[in-house]
Amino acid sequence: MSIVSWIILGLIAGALAKFLLPGRDPGGLIVTTLIGVAGAFVGGWLSAEYLDRPVVQDFYDPAMWVAAVGGSLVLLIAYRLLFGHSRERR
């Protein structure tokens, strides 16, 4: 897959992760979208490295989508844990 395909996959995965984890995010829509793109890369890499499921060239592979959404969820949860309460500390 090309880098553009990974970015599109990440945007969709980020939107799905946001749908599965509703609530306010510290960075807003743009940061959540960037987390989705990074999550797609992380999920694909983890899937290939540790789950013995290599990334295929098919954009419609369900395992790749699950890995991308899973990676986005993990990064979104980590981001909320690290930066989620920064507005309330003032």
PDB file of N, CA, C and O in Angstrom:
ATOM      1  N   MET A   1       0.838  -1.183   0.000  1.00  0.00           N
ATOM      2  CA  MET A   1       0.000   0.000   0.000  1.00  0.00           C
ATOM      3  C   MET A   1       0.877   1.239   0.000  1.00  0.00           C
ATOM      4  O   MET A   1       1.984   1.241   0.539  1.00  0.00           O
ATOM      5  N   SER A   2       0.370   2.267  -0.603  1.00  0.00           N
ATOM      6  CA  SER A   2       1.122   3.509  -0.662  1.00  0.00           C
ATOM      7  C   SER A   2       0.907   4.295   0.630  1.00  0.00           C
ATOM      8  O   SER A   2       0.043   3.961   1.440  1.00  0.00           O
ATOM      9  N   ILE A   3       1.695   5.326   0.803  1.00  0.00           N
ATOM     10  CA  ILE A   3       1.586   6.172   1.992  1.00  0.00           C
ATOM     11  C   ILE A   3       0.234   6.872   2.030  1.00  0.00           C
ATOM     12  O   ILE A   3      -0.314   7.099   3.108  1.00  0.00           O
ATOM     13  N   VAL A   4      -0.304   7.213   0.876  1.00  0.00           N
ATOM     14  CA  VAL A   4      -1.618   7.860   0.817  1.00  0.00           C
ATOM     15  C   VAL A   4      -2.705   6.898   1.318  1.00  0.00           C
ATOM     16  O   VAL A   4      -3.630   7.310   2.019  1.00  0.00           O
ATOM     17  N   SER A   5      -2.586   5.635   0.960  1.00  0.00           N
ATOM     18  CA  SER A   5      -3.543   4.640   1.440  1.00  0.00           C
ATOM     19  C   SER A   5      -3.466   4.501   2.950  1.00  0.00           C
ATOM     20  O   SER A   5      -4.495   4.377   3.614  1.00  0.00           O
ATOM     21  N   TRP A   6      -2.253   4.520   3.500  1.00  0.00           N
ATOM     22  CA  TRP A   6      -2.109   4.431   4.947  1.00  0.00           C
ATOM     23  C   TRP A   6      -2.695   5.657   5.638  1.00  0.00           C
ATOM     24  O   TRP A   6      -3.280   5.534   6.715  1.00  0.00           O
ATOM     25  N   ILE A   7      -2.549   6.820   5.045  1.00  0.00           N
ATOM     26  CA  ILE A   7      -3.112   8.036   5.635  1.00  0.00           C
ATOM     27  C   ILE A   7      -4.634   7.975   5.610  1.00  0.00           C
ATOM     28  O   ILE A   7      -5.284   8.326   6.595  1.00  0.00           O
ATOM     29  N   ILE A   8      -5.206   7.536   4.499  1.00  0.00           N
ATOM     30  CA  ILE A   8      -6.660   7.400   4.409  1.00  0.00           C
ATOM     31  C   ILE A   8      -7.147   6.367   5.414  1.00  0.00           C
ATOM     32  O   ILE A   8      -8.141   6.587   6.106  1.00  0.00           O
ATOM     33  N   LEU A   9      -6.452   5.249   5.494  1.00  0.00           N
ATOM     34  CA  LEU A   9      -6.789   4.222   6.477  1.00  0.00           C
ATOM     35  C   LEU A   9      -6.713   4.788   7.892  1.00  0.00           C
ATOM     36  O   LEU A   9      -7.579   4.509   8.721  1.00  0.00           O
ATOM     37  N   GLY A  10      -5.689   5.575   8.167  1.00  0.00           N
ATOM     38  CA  GLY A  10      -5.531   6.184   9.484  1.00  0.00           C
ATOM     39  C   GLY A  10      -6.620   7.183   9.808  1.00  0.00           C
ATOM     40  O   GLY A  10      -7.080   7.252  10.947  1.00  0.00           O
ATOM     41  N   LEU A  11      -7.039   7.957   8.820  1.00  0.00           N
ATOM     42  CA  LEU A  11      -8.131   8.909   9.048  1.00  0.00           C
ATOM     43  C   LEU A  11      -9.423   8.182   9.404  1.00  0.00           C
ATOM     44  O   LEU A  11     -10.140   8.581  10.322  1.00  0.00           O
ATOM     45  N   ILE A  12      -9.706   7.127   8.681  1.00  0.00           N
ATOM     46  CA  ILE A  12     -10.923   6.354   8.960  1.00  0.00           C
ATOM     47  C   ILE A  12     -10.794   5.628  10.299  1.00  0.00           C
ATOM     48  O   ILE A  12     -11.744   5.590  11.081  1.00  0.00           O
ATOM     49  N   ALA A  13      -9.619   5.052  10.561  1.00  0.00           N
ATOM     50  CA  ALA A  13      -9.399   4.362  11.834  1.00  0.00           C
ATOM     51  C   ALA A  13      -9.497   5.331  13.005  1.00  0.00           C
ATOM     52  O   ALA A  13     -10.039   4.979  14.053  1.00  0.00           O
ATOM     53  N   GLY A  14      -8.982   6.537  12.843  1.00  0.00           N
ATOM     54  CA  GLY A  14      -9.099   7.555  13.888  1.00  0.00           C
ATOM     55  C   GLY A  14     -10.538   7.947  14.151  1.00  0.00           C
ATOM     56  O   GLY A  14     -10.937   8.136  15.300  1.00  0.00           O
ATOM     57  N   ALA A  15     -11.318   8.070  13.087  1.00  0.00           N
ATOM     58  CA  ALA A  15     -12.734   8.392  13.250  1.00  0.00           C
ATOM     59  C   ALA A  15     -13.477   7.259  13.957  1.00  0.00           C
ATOM     60  O   ALA A  15     -14.330   7.508  14.810  1.00  0.00           O
ATOM     61  N   LEU A  16     -13.151   6.013  13.600  1.00  0.00           N
ATOM     62  CA  LEU A  16     -13.771   4.870  14.273  1.00  0.00           C
ATOM     63  C   LEU A  16     -13.356   4.799  15.740  1.00  0.00           C
ATOM     64  O   LEU A  16     -14.182   4.495  16.601  1.00  0.00           O
ATOM     65  N   ALA A  17     -12.090   5.076  16.032  1.00  0.00           N
ATOM     66  CA  ALA A  17     -11.623   5.077  17.416  1.00  0.00           C
ATOM     67  C   ALA A  17     -12.327   6.172  18.212  1.00  0.00           C
ATOM     68  O   ALA A  17     -12.701   5.959  19.365  1.00  0.00           O
ATOM     69  N   LYS A  18     -12.505   7.320  17.612  1.00  0.00           N
ATOM     70  CA  LYS A  18     -13.218   8.417  18.276  1.00  0.00           C
ATOM     71  C   LYS A  18     -14.672   8.045  18.513  1.00  0.00           C
ATOM     72  O   LYS A  18     -15.241   8.412  19.541  1.00  0.00           O
ATOM     73  N   PHE A  19     -15.286   7.320  17.575  1.00  0.00           N
ATOM     74  CA  PHE A  19     -16.659   6.863  17.730  1.00  0.00           C
ATOM     75  C   PHE A  19     -16.768   5.847  18.869  1.00  0.00           C
ATOM     76  O   PHE A  19     -17.737   5.854  19.629  1.00  0.00           O
ATOM     77  N   LEU A  20     -15.764   4.973  18.977  1.00  0.00           N
ATOM     78  CA  LEU A  20     -15.777   3.955  20.028  1.00  0.00           C
ATOM     79  C   LEU A  20     -15.415   4.521  21.395  1.00  0.00           C
ATOM     80  O   LEU A  20     -15.803   3.958  22.419  1.00  0.00           O
ATOM     81  N   LEU A  21     -14.679   5.622  21.424  1.00  0.00           N
ATOM     82  CA  LEU A  21     -14.297   6.290  22.673  1.00  0.00           C
ATOM     83  C   LEU A  21     -14.801   7.735  22.659  1.00  0.00           C
ATOM     84  O   LEU A  21     -14.010   8.661  22.474  1.00  0.00           O
ATOM     85  N   PRO A  22     -16.092   7.935  22.849  1.00  0.00           N
ATOM     86  CA  PRO A  22     -16.598   9.308  22.793  1.00  0.00           C
ATOM     87  C   PRO A  22     -16.109  10.121  23.988  1.00  0.00           C
ATOM     88  O   PRO A  22     -15.657   9.573  24.993  1.00  0.00           O
ATOM     89  N   GLY A  23     -16.208  11.405  23.854  1.00  0.00           N
ATOM     90  CA  GLY A  23     -15.791  12.308  24.921  1.00  0.00           C
ATOM     91  C   GLY A  23     -14.876  13.379  24.370  1.00  0.00           C
ATOM     92  O   GLY A  23     -14.500  13.378  23.198  1.00  0.00           O
ATOM     93  N   ARG A  24     -14.535  14.291  25.258  1.00  0.00           N
ATOM     94  CA  ARG A  24     -13.665  15.389  24.843  1.00  0.00           C
ATOM     95  C   ARG A  24     -12.221  14.943  24.827  1.00  0.00           C
ATOM     96  O   ARG A  24     -11.739  14.296  25.756  1.00  0.00           O
ATOM     97  N   ASP A  25     -11.550  15.298  23.765  1.00  0.00           N
ATOM     98  CA  ASP A  25     -10.126  15.034  23.655  1.00  0.00           C
ATOM     99  C   ASP A  25      -9.380  16.341  23.868  1.00  0.00           C
ATOM    100  O   ASP A  25      -9.851  17.402  23.456  1.00  0.00           O
ATOM    101  N   PRO A  26      -8.227  16.270  24.504  1.00  0.00           N
ATOM    102  CA  PRO A  26      -7.480  17.498  24.782  1.00  0.00           C
ATOM    103  C   PRO A  26      -7.050  18.271  23.544  1.00  0.00           C
ATOM    104  O   PRO A  26      -6.918  19.493  23.609  1.00  0.00           O
ATOM    105  N   GLY A  27      -6.829  17.600  22.422  1.00  0.00           N
ATOM    106  CA  GLY A  27      -6.309  18.276  21.247  1.00  0.00           C
ATOM    107  C   GLY A  27      -7.339  18.618  20.198  1.00  0.00           C
ATOM    108  O   GLY A  27      -7.028  19.338  19.249  1.00  0.00           O
ATOM    109  N   GLY A  28      -8.550  18.129  20.336  1.00  0.00           N
ATOM    110  CA  GLY A  28      -9.561  18.410  19.346  1.00  0.00           C
ATOM    111  C   GLY A  28      -9.513  17.455  18.163  1.00  0.00           C
ATOM    112  O   GLY A  28      -8.877  16.402  18.215  1.00  0.00           O
ATOM    113  N   LEU A  29     -10.189  17.841  17.114  1.00  0.00           N
ATOM    114  CA  LEU A  29     -10.356  16.983  15.947  1.00  0.00           C
ATOM    115  C   LEU A  29      -9.046  16.731  15.195  1.00  0.00           C
ATOM    116  O   LEU A  29      -8.797  15.611  14.749  1.00  0.00           O
ATOM    117  N   ILE A  30      -8.229  17.736  15.053  1.00  0.00           N
ATOM    118  CA  ILE A  30      -6.994  17.588  14.279  1.00  0.00           C
ATOM    119  C   ILE A  30      -6.032  16.634  14.975  1.00  0.00           C
ATOM    120  O   ILE A  30      -5.454  15.763  14.325  1.00  0.00           O
ATOM    121  N   VAL A  31      -5.853  16.781  16.273  1.00  0.00           N
ATOM    122  CA  VAL A  31      -4.948  15.900  17.006  1.00  0.00           C
ATOM    123  C   VAL A  31      -5.491  14.482  17.012  1.00  0.00           C
ATOM    124  O   VAL A  31      -4.726  13.527  16.873  1.00  0.00           O
ATOM    125  N   THR A  32      -6.805  14.328  17.173  1.00  0.00           N
ATOM    126  CA  THR A  32      -7.408  13.002  17.141  1.00  0.00           C
ATOM    127  C   THR A  32      -7.193  12.334  15.787  1.00  0.00           C
ATOM    128  O   THR A  32      -6.940  11.131  15.717  1.00  0.00           O
ATOM    129  N   THR A  33      -7.293  13.107  14.725  1.00  0.00           N
ATOM    130  CA  THR A  33      -7.055  12.578  13.383  1.00  0.00           C
ATOM    131  C   THR A  33      -5.595  12.153  13.215  1.00  0.00           C
ATOM    132  O   THR A  33      -5.320  11.094  12.651  1.00  0.00           O
ATOM    133  N   LEU A  34      -4.671  12.963  13.695  1.00  0.00           N
ATOM    134  CA  LEU A  34      -3.254  12.603  13.617  1.00  0.00           C
ATOM    135  C   LEU A  34      -2.950  11.364  14.452  1.00  0.00           C
ATOM    136  O   LEU A  34      -2.111  10.548  14.069  1.00  0.00           O
ATOM    137  N   ILE A  35      -3.624  11.220  15.586  1.00  0.00           N
ATOM    138  CA  ILE A  35      -3.468  10.018  16.402  1.00  0.00           C
ATOM    139  C   ILE A  35      -3.987   8.810  15.635  1.00  0.00           C
ATOM    140  O   ILE A  35      -3.407   7.728  15.725  1.00  0.00           O
ATOM    141  N   GLY A  36      -5.063   8.976  14.888  1.00  0.00           N
ATOM    142  CA  GLY A  36      -5.579   7.885  14.066  1.00  0.00           C
ATOM    143  C   GLY A  36      -4.605   7.454  12.999  1.00  0.00           C
ATOM    144  O   GLY A  36      -4.435   6.257  12.763  1.00  0.00           O
ATOM    145  N   VAL A  37      -3.957   8.409  12.344  1.00  0.00           N
ATOM    146  CA  VAL A  37      -2.969   8.076  11.318  1.00  0.00           C
ATOM    147  C   VAL A  37      -1.781   7.355  11.958  1.00  0.00           C
ATOM    148  O   VAL A  37      -1.313   6.343  11.435  1.00  0.00           O
ATOM    149  N   ALA A  38      -1.295   7.870  13.085  1.00  0.00           N
ATOM    150  CA  ALA A  38      -0.185   7.212  13.779  1.00  0.00           C
ATOM    151  C   ALA A  38      -0.611   5.832  14.276  1.00  0.00           C
ATOM    152  O   ALA A  38       0.178   4.888  14.240  1.00  0.00           O
ATOM    153  N   GLY A  39      -1.846   5.714  14.737  1.00  0.00           N
ATOM    154  CA  GLY A  39      -2.348   4.428  15.209  1.00  0.00           C
ATOM    155  C   GLY A  39      -2.424   3.388  14.113  1.00  0.00           C
ATOM    156  O   GLY A  39      -2.196   2.204  14.363  1.00  0.00           O
ATOM    157  N   ALA A  40      -2.738   3.809  12.916  1.00  0.00           N
ATOM    158  CA  ALA A  40      -2.761   2.876  11.787  1.00  0.00           C
ATOM    159  C   ALA A  40      -1.364   2.331  11.518  1.00  0.00           C
ATOM    160  O   ALA A  40      -1.195   1.137  11.271  1.00  0.00           O
ATOM    161  N   PHE A  41      -0.371   3.204  11.565  1.00  0.00           N
ATOM    162  CA  PHE A  41       1.004   2.748  11.372  1.00  0.00           C
ATOM    163  C   PHE A  41       1.446   1.825  12.510  1.00  0.00           C
ATOM    164  O   PHE A  41       2.043   0.775  12.269  1.00  0.00           O
ATOM    165  N   VAL A  42       1.151   2.220  13.747  1.00  0.00           N
ATOM    166  CA  VAL A  42       1.548   1.410  14.898  1.00  0.00           C
ATOM    167  C   VAL A  42       0.828   0.066  14.887  1.00  0.00           C
ATOM    168  O   VAL A  42       1.445  -0.973  15.123  1.00  0.00           O
ATOM    169  N   GLY A  43      -0.466   0.082  14.615  1.00  0.00           N
ATOM    170  CA  GLY A  43      -1.224  -1.169  14.563  1.00  0.00           C
ATOM    171  C   GLY A  43      -0.734  -2.100  13.473  1.00  0.00           C
ATOM    172  O   GLY A  43      -0.636  -3.308  13.683  1.00  0.00           O
ATOM    173  N   GLY A  44      -0.427  -1.551  12.317  1.00  0.00           N
ATOM    174  CA  GLY A  44       0.116  -2.371  11.235  1.00  0.00           C
ATOM    175  C   GLY A  44       1.479  -2.947  11.573  1.00  0.00           C
ATOM    176  O   GLY A  44       1.764  -4.106  11.274  1.00  0.00           O
ATOM    177  N   TRP A  45       2.311  -2.141  12.192  1.00  0.00           N
ATOM    178  CA  TRP A  45       3.635  -2.617  12.577  1.00  0.00           C
ATOM    179  C   TRP A  45       3.547  -3.691  13.655  1.00  0.00           C
ATOM    180  O   TRP A  45       4.215  -4.721  13.563  1.00  0.00           O
ATOM    181  N   LEU A  46       2.723  -3.455  14.679  1.00  0.00           N
ATOM    182  CA  LEU A  46       2.568  -4.456  15.741  1.00  0.00           C
ATOM    183  C   LEU A  46       1.994  -5.754  15.203  1.00  0.00           C
ATOM    184  O   LEU A  46       2.404  -6.840  15.614  1.00  0.00           O
ATOM    185  N   SER A  47       1.057  -5.644  14.296  1.00  0.00           N
ATOM    186  CA  SER A  47       0.470  -6.834  13.694  1.00  0.00           C
ATOM    187  C   SER A  47       1.515  -7.630  12.929  1.00  0.00           C
ATOM    188  O   SER A  47       1.537  -8.859  12.995  1.00  0.00           O
ATOM    189  N   ALA A  48       2.365  -6.942  12.214  1.00  0.00           N
ATOM    190  CA  ALA A  48       3.389  -7.630  11.429  1.00  0.00           C
ATOM    191  C   ALA A  48       4.501  -8.202  12.311  1.00  0.00           C
ATOM    192  O   ALA A  48       5.012  -9.288  12.039  1.00  0.00           O
ATOM    193  N   GLU A  49       4.874  -7.478  13.360  1.00  0.00           N
ATOM    194  CA  GLU A  49       5.993  -7.899  14.200  1.00  0.00           C
ATOM    195  C   GLU A  49       5.623  -8.988  15.195  1.00  0.00           C
ATOM    196  O   GLU A  49       6.333  -9.986  15.317  1.00  0.00           O
ATOM    197  N   TYR A  50       4.520  -8.804  15.903  1.00  0.00           N
ATOM    198  CA  TYR A  50       4.239  -9.652  17.053  1.00  0.00           C
ATOM    199  C   TYR A  50       3.096 -10.652  16.851  1.00  0.00           C
ATOM    200  O   TYR A  50       3.045 -11.672  17.538  1.00  0.00           O
ATOM    201  N   LEU A  51       2.205 -10.377  15.941  1.00  0.00           N
ATOM    202  CA  LEU A  51       1.086 -11.283  15.720  1.00  0.00           C
ATOM    203  C   LEU A  51       1.294 -12.166  14.503  1.00  0.00           C
ATOM    204  O   LEU A  51       0.410 -12.937  14.132  1.00  0.00           O
ATOM    205  N   ASP A  52       2.445 -12.056  13.891  1.00  0.00           N
ATOM    206  CA  ASP A  52       2.788 -12.838  12.702  1.00  0.00           C
ATOM    207  C   ASP A  52       1.740 -12.690  11.604  1.00  0.00           C
ATOM    208  O   ASP A  52       1.421 -13.643  10.893  1.00  0.00           O
ATOM    209  N   ARG A  53       1.222 -11.495  11.484  1.00  0.00           N
ATOM    210  CA  ARG A  53       0.230 -11.171  10.454  1.00  0.00           C
ATOM    211  C   ARG A  53       0.809 -10.044   9.611  1.00  0.00           C
ATOM    212  O   ARG A  53       0.612  -8.873   9.938  1.00  0.00           O
ATOM    213  N   PRO A  54       1.517 -10.370   8.535  1.00  0.00           N
ATOM    214  CA  PRO A  54       2.157  -9.308   7.747  1.00  0.00           C
ATOM    215  C   PRO A  54       1.126  -8.402   7.076  1.00  0.00           C
ATOM    216  O   PRO A  54       0.008  -8.808   6.760  1.00  0.00           O
ATOM    217  N   VAL A  55       1.549  -7.174   6.877  1.00  0.00           N
ATOM    218  CA  VAL A  55       0.702  -6.204   6.205  1.00  0.00           C
ATOM    219  C   VAL A  55       0.649  -6.570   4.729  1.00  0.00           C
ATOM    220  O   VAL A  55       1.682  -6.694   4.070  1.00  0.00           O
ATOM    221  N   VAL A  56      -0.549  -6.740   4.225  1.00  0.00           N
ATOM    222  CA  VAL A  56      -0.716  -7.119   2.822  1.00  0.00           C
ATOM    223  C   VAL A  56      -0.918  -5.872   1.973  1.00  0.00           C
ATOM    224  O   VAL A  56      -1.073  -4.767   2.493  1.00  0.00           O
ATOM    225  N   GLN A  57      -0.913  -6.063   0.702  1.00  0.00           N
ATOM    226  CA  GLN A  57      -1.088  -4.949  -0.219  1.00  0.00           C
ATOM    227  C   GLN A  57      -2.553  -4.618  -0.467  1.00  0.00           C
ATOM    228  O   GLN A  57      -2.857  -3.671  -1.192  1.00  0.00           O
ATOM    229  N   ASP A  58      -3.454  -5.379   0.120  1.00  0.00           N
ATOM    230  CA  ASP A  58      -4.881  -5.195  -0.102  1.00  0.00           C
ATOM    231  C   ASP A  58      -5.439  -4.192   0.902  1.00  0.00           C
ATOM    232  O   ASP A  58      -5.339  -4.395   2.112  1.00  0.00           O
ATOM    233  N   PHE A  59      -6.022  -3.119   0.403  1.00  0.00           N
ATOM    234  CA  PHE A  59      -6.591  -2.072   1.256  1.00  0.00           C
ATOM    235  C   PHE A  59      -7.805  -2.580   2.016  1.00  0.00           C
ATOM    236  O   PHE A  59      -8.151  -2.020   3.056  1.00  0.00           O
ATOM    237  N   TYR A  60      -8.451  -3.610   1.533  1.00  0.00           N
ATOM    238  CA  TYR A  60      -9.697  -4.095   2.122  1.00  0.00           C
ATOM    239  C   TYR A  60      -9.503  -5.326   3.001  1.00  0.00           C
ATOM    240  O   TYR A  60     -10.469  -6.045   3.255  1.00  0.00           O
ATOM    241  N   ASP A  61      -8.303  -5.589   3.466  1.00  0.00           N
ATOM    242  CA  ASP A  61      -8.043  -6.723   4.339  1.00  0.00           C
ATOM    243  C   ASP A  61      -8.606  -6.421   5.731  1.00  0.00           C
ATOM    244  O   ASP A  61      -8.171  -5.462   6.369  1.00  0.00           O
ATOM    245  N   PRO A  62      -9.566  -7.221   6.216  1.00  0.00           N
ATOM    246  CA  PRO A  62     -10.180  -6.932   7.520  1.00  0.00           C
ATOM    247  C   PRO A  62      -9.190  -6.948   8.676  1.00  0.00           C
ATOM    248  O   PRO A  62      -9.336  -6.157   9.608  1.00  0.00           O
ATOM    249  N   ALA A  63      -8.200  -7.812   8.650  1.00  0.00           N
ATOM    250  CA  ALA A  63      -7.219  -7.865   9.738  1.00  0.00           C
ATOM    251  C   ALA A  63      -6.415  -6.566   9.819  1.00  0.00           C
ATOM    252  O   ALA A  63      -6.067  -6.114  10.910  1.00  0.00           O
ATOM    253  N   MET A  64      -6.130  -5.982   8.684  1.00  0.00           N
ATOM    254  CA  MET A  64      -5.394  -4.724   8.674  1.00  0.00           C
ATOM    255  C   MET A  64      -6.243  -3.603   9.270  1.00  0.00           C
ATOM    256  O   MET A  64      -5.731  -2.746   9.990  1.00  0.00           O
ATOM    257  N   TRP A  65      -7.527  -3.614   8.972  1.00  0.00           N
ATOM    258  CA  TRP A  65      -8.421  -2.607   9.525  1.00  0.00           C
ATOM    259  C   TRP A  65      -8.555  -2.753  11.037  1.00  0.00           C
ATOM    260  O   TRP A  65      -8.568  -1.761  11.765  1.00  0.00           O
ATOM    261  N   VAL A  66      -8.654  -3.986  11.500  1.00  0.00           N
ATOM    262  CA  VAL A  66      -8.742  -4.221  12.945  1.00  0.00           C
ATOM    263  C   VAL A  66      -7.465  -3.742  13.628  1.00  0.00           C
ATOM    264  O   VAL A  66      -7.521  -3.110  14.684  1.00  0.00           O
ATOM    265  N   ALA A  67      -6.324  -4.040  13.032  1.00  0.00           N
ATOM    266  CA  ALA A  67      -5.049  -3.598  13.598  1.00  0.00           C
ATOM    267  C   ALA A  67      -4.947  -2.071  13.612  1.00  0.00           C
ATOM    268  O   ALA A  67      -4.447  -1.493  14.577  1.00  0.00           O
ATOM    269  N   ALA A  68      -5.411  -1.426  12.562  1.00  0.00           N
ATOM    270  CA  ALA A  68      -5.342   0.035  12.494  1.00  0.00           C
ATOM    271  C   ALA A  68      -6.256   0.679  13.526  1.00  0.00           C
ATOM    272  O   ALA A  68      -5.858   1.630  14.198  1.00  0.00           O
ATOM    273  N   VAL A  69      -7.464   0.175  13.657  1.00  0.00           N
ATOM    274  CA  VAL A  69      -8.396   0.727  14.648  1.00  0.00           C
ATOM    275  C   VAL A  69      -7.884   0.434  16.057  1.00  0.00           C
ATOM    276  O   VAL A  69      -7.970   1.285  16.943  1.00  0.00           O
ATOM    277  N   GLY A  70      -7.351  -0.768  16.263  1.00  0.00           N
ATOM    278  CA  GLY A  70      -6.794  -1.112  17.567  1.00  0.00           C
ATOM    279  C   GLY A  70      -5.625  -0.220  17.943  1.00  0.00           C
ATOM    280  O   GLY A  70      -5.530   0.238  19.082  1.00  0.00           O
ATOM    281  N   GLY A  71      -4.740   0.027  16.995  1.00  0.00           N
ATOM    282  CA  GLY A  71      -3.620   0.936  17.242  1.00  0.00           C
ATOM    283  C   GLY A  71      -4.096   2.351  17.535  1.00  0.00           C
ATOM    284  O   GLY A  71      -3.525   3.031  18.388  1.00  0.00           O
ATOM    285  N   SER A  72      -5.123   2.795  16.847  1.00  0.00           N
ATOM    286  CA  SER A  72      -5.676   4.125  17.089  1.00  0.00           C
ATOM    287  C   SER A  72      -6.304   4.214  18.472  1.00  0.00           C
ATOM    288  O   SER A  72      -6.157   5.222  19.162  1.00  0.00           O
ATOM    289  N   LEU A  73      -7.004   3.157  18.877  1.00  0.00           N
ATOM    290  CA  LEU A  73      -7.597   3.138  20.215  1.00  0.00           C
ATOM    291  C   LEU A  73      -6.529   3.192  21.298  1.00  0.00           C
ATOM    292  O   LEU A  73      -6.668   3.923  22.279  1.00  0.00           O
ATOM    293  N   VAL A  74      -5.473   2.424  21.121  1.00  0.00           N
ATOM    294  CA  VAL A  74      -4.397   2.405  22.110  1.00  0.00           C
ATOM    295  C   VAL A  74      -3.747   3.779  22.222  1.00  0.00           C
ATOM    296  O   VAL A  74      -3.517   4.268  23.328  1.00  0.00           O
ATOM    297  N   LEU A  75      -3.453   4.398  21.095  1.00  0.00           N
ATOM    298  CA  LEU A  75      -2.827   5.726  21.137  1.00  0.00           C
ATOM    299  C   LEU A  75      -3.775   6.784  21.684  1.00  0.00           C
ATOM    300  O   LEU A  75      -3.342   7.688  22.398  1.00  0.00           O
ATOM    301  N   LEU A  76      -5.053   6.686  21.362  1.00  0.00           N
ATOM    302  CA  LEU A  76      -6.022   7.656  21.875  1.00  0.00           C
ATOM    303  C   LEU A  76      -6.174   7.518  23.386  1.00  0.00           C
ATOM    304  O   LEU A  76      -6.257   8.528  24.086  1.00  0.00           O
ATOM    305  N   ILE A  77      -6.213   6.306  23.898  1.00  0.00           N
ATOM    306  CA  ILE A  77      -6.302   6.091  25.343  1.00  0.00           C
ATOM    307  C   ILE A  77      -5.036   6.616  26.024  1.00  0.00           C
ATOM    308  O   ILE A  77      -5.120   7.283  27.055  1.00  0.00           O
ATOM    309  N   ALA A  78      -3.880   6.323  25.459  1.00  0.00           N
ATOM    310  CA  ALA A  78      -2.627   6.807  26.038  1.00  0.00           C
ATOM    311  C   ALA A  78      -2.578   8.334  26.023  1.00  0.00           C
ATOM    312  O   ALA A  78      -2.129   8.954  26.987  1.00  0.00           O
ATOM    313  N   TYR A  79      -3.035   8.927  24.945  1.00  0.00           N
ATOM    314  CA  TYR A  79      -3.045  10.395  24.851  1.00  0.00           C
ATOM    315  C   TYR A  79      -3.969  10.997  25.902  1.00  0.00           C
ATOM    316  O   TYR A  79      -3.624  11.992  26.539  1.00  0.00           O
ATOM    317  N   ARG A  80      -5.140  10.396  26.082  1.00  0.00           N
ATOM    318  CA  ARG A  80      -6.064  10.900  27.105  1.00  0.00           C
ATOM    319  C   ARG A  80      -5.496  10.734  28.504  1.00  0.00           C
ATOM    320  O   ARG A  80      -5.678  11.609  29.351  1.00  0.00           O
ATOM    321  N   LEU A  81      -4.818   9.636  28.757  1.00  0.00           N
ATOM    322  CA  LEU A  81      -4.227   9.433  30.080  1.00  0.00           C
ATOM    323  C   LEU A  81      -3.105  10.433  30.351  1.00  0.00           C
ATOM    324  O   LEU A  81      -2.964  10.920  31.472  1.00  0.00           O
ATOM    325  N   LEU A  82      -2.317  10.735  29.339  1.00  0.00           N
ATOM    326  CA  LEU A  82      -1.196  11.651  29.529  1.00  0.00           C
ATOM    327  C   LEU A  82      -1.604  13.111  29.559  1.00  0.00           C
ATOM    328  O   LEU A  82      -1.076  13.884  30.359  1.00  0.00           O
ATOM    329  N   PHE A  83      -2.540  13.502  28.695  1.00  0.00           N
ATOM    330  CA  PHE A  83      -2.864  14.907  28.530  1.00  0.00           C
ATOM    331  C   PHE A  83      -4.324  15.244  28.778  1.00  0.00           C
ATOM    332  O   PHE A  83      -4.716  16.396  28.594  1.00  0.00           O
ATOM    333  N   GLY A  84      -5.125  14.306  29.180  1.00  0.00           N
ATOM    334  CA  GLY A  84      -6.563  14.507  29.275  1.00  0.00           C
ATOM    335  C   GLY A  84      -7.011  15.473  30.341  1.00  0.00           C
ATOM    336  O   GLY A  84      -8.025  16.148  30.166  1.00  0.00           O
ATOM    337  N   HIS A  85      -6.294  15.562  31.434  1.00  0.00           N
ATOM    338  CA  HIS A  85      -6.732  16.405  32.537  1.00  0.00           C
ATOM    339  C   HIS A  85      -5.926  17.692  32.657  1.00  0.00           C
ATOM    340  O   HIS A  85      -5.974  18.358  33.691  1.00  0.00           O
ATOM    341  N   SER A  86      -5.199  18.042  31.626  1.00  0.00           N
ATOM    342  CA  SER A  86      -4.339  19.216  31.706  1.00  0.00           C
ATOM    343  C   SER A  86      -5.128  20.519  31.821  1.00  0.00           C
ATOM    344  O   SER A  86      -4.620  21.493  32.376  1.00  0.00           O
ATOM    345  N   ARG A  87      -6.359  20.556  31.308  1.00  0.00           N
ATOM    346  CA  ARG A  87      -7.167  21.774  31.401  1.00  0.00           C
ATOM    347  C   ARG A  87      -7.743  21.971  32.793  1.00  0.00           C
ATOM    348  O   ARG A  87      -8.014  23.105  33.188  1.00  0.00           O
ATOM    349  N   GLU A  88      -7.935  20.908  33.538  1.00  0.00           N
ATOM    350  CA  GLU A  88      -8.568  21.007  34.839  1.00  0.00           C
ATOM    351  C   GLU A  88      -7.588  21.330  35.957  1.00  0.00           C
ATOM    352  O   GLU A  88      -8.025  21.594  37.077  1.00  0.00           O
ATOM    353  N   ARG A  89      -6.307  21.323  35.709  1.00  0.00           N
ATOM    354  CA  ARG A  89      -5.298  21.537  36.749  1.00  0.00           C
ATOM    355  C   ARG A  89      -5.055  23.000  37.033  1.00  0.00           C
ATOM    356  O   ARG A  89      -4.332  23.306  37.981  1.00  0.00           O
ATOM    357  N   ARG A  90      -5.596  23.898  36.295  1.00  0.00           N
ATOM    358  CA  ARG A  90      -5.321  25.334  36.482  1.00  0.00           C
ATOM    359  C   ARG A  90      -6.006  25.870  37.677  1.00  0.00           C
ATOM    360  O   ARG A  90      -5.882  27.057  37.979  1.00  0.00           O
TER     361      ARG A  90
END
